[in-house]
Amino acid sequence: MAIEIGKSDVNSNPKRQTKKPLVLASVMLAMFMGAIEATIVSTAMPAIVADLGGFTLYSWVFSAYLLMNAVTVLIYGKLSDLFGRKPILTVGIIIFLIGSILCGFATSMKTLIIFRLIQGFGAGAVTPIATTIVGDIYTAEERAKIQGYLSSVWGISAITGPAVGGLLVQYVSWHYVFWINIPLGILSLVGLWMFLHENVEKKKHKIDYLGAILLMITISTLMFVLVEGGGRFGSWKMVSLLILSGLALIAFIFQERRAAEPVMPFSIWKHRAIFIANSTSLTTGIMLIGISSFLPTFVQGVMEQTPIVAGFTLTAMSIGWPIASTLSGRMLISMGYRKTSIIGGVFLIIGSIAFVTMSASSGPIWAALGSFFVGVGMGLTSTAFIVSIQSTVDWQQRGIATAANMFMRNLGNTIGAAMLGGILNNRMLHYFSQKDKSITVDDANNLLKASDRDKLSESVKSILQDGLTFSLHSVYFVVLTFAFVSLLLILFIPKKNEGSV
């Protein structure tokens, strides 16, 4: 099917000038809408489960959203290269808002999960295309600074999300946790359509529908296995899904090589800077989920701190990230991508070492410092990667190149959640079998609530806490390993990128 659409040239029409500051505000608003969704829903989940029931489906409320987000991000990136950024981002925001409205009306956990799938389907367009728009309207020198502003959105959402979520649940209703997105999305759409002007060059395009379908099958089956597999990786259902994913991947690669305009042009991976950036985003994605998933468990279960204190230790990462992203903008101009990324890689290692050496007596400040240093490392590297990628390719490939980088981090998150969760359970099982065979991994839940913890005998509590410490240290040794792998990959960034942007 031929589509009459092509390259967009922002500002080529002098009568309709793009207003950069207002477009940036609209883009940041859209990103904030997507970013706050994670933190605000996490805060409201206990109230949602209490109202709707279905605790066994708890994890799927998050997994459904992440799954559809990961499945669609590459496709949206490619479509934005074909149709222009504004219409595709508009479609994504509208689908996201429809999903948000429906989530607020959910009457059971199953319907909530279905509506979260719709929400995630729209969310896949928001972050990559919003980031790509910045790459379009700003020069390489300006991008370095502006990307820091975009990163600050995640820090602000991490701080405000739990507070707003808690207030809505306590004083209004959990339904408004989803409905709060509506005014944000509408304001973002108004700003985009009023102030962003793209002139689309008419050109015949052949949409790679088969490639898009094969990509969705490949990613969705793989993500399902990683999220739900757990101890059932050997079951015939999981093996069948893995085989299906592998076959779909082979078919996808074959299709992309013969397609006139592939969904995923493999040519972009031939750029060494892009290949290294995407590979490192995969490894840092694994690190990120390992810290954000298990640090609160250590702080609450081993250090015996409150959930609020545990949340603070993670918030430190969200503070370090935007600060470093802002600094990264200046560093990219003065010292280039490679040196900025290397410094970021060193901070990732420093933060990971803090977690490996953490004990019950270290205190939450130690945990927060480790979290902060990792945030600094993530801020320096992620900003350098995005600016480098957007400077390496032209307009026609900038959307898919940006989306591919974000997809690799999402994939890292999913792989990390499955792999590190498996390591944690395995190590705990091993420890308890040596110390007291009557204690199970599920008994560790008693450490996370003060009232349940106080009911435990000193000997049982000691075994549980020592077992959790032993197991989480195993997880953090893996995180540290991936920090070293990340730095090693960064060292392969072409030296020609050492100069200024």
SULJO-V468493 format. One record per helix or strand. SS is the DSSP state (@ for helix, = for strand). FROM is the first residue (numbers start at 0). TO is the last residue. If there is no record, write none. Layout:
ss: {SS	SS}
from: {FROM	FROM}
to: {TO	TO}
This chain:
ss: {=	=	@	@	@	@	@	@	@	=	=	@	@	@	@	@	@	@	@	@	@	@	@	@}
from: {1	7	19	54	84	108	139	174	180	197	203	208	229	235	265	271	306	336	363	394	440	449	457	494}
to: {3	9	51	82	103	136	170	178	194	199	205	227	231	257	269	300	334	355	391	434	446	453	489	497}
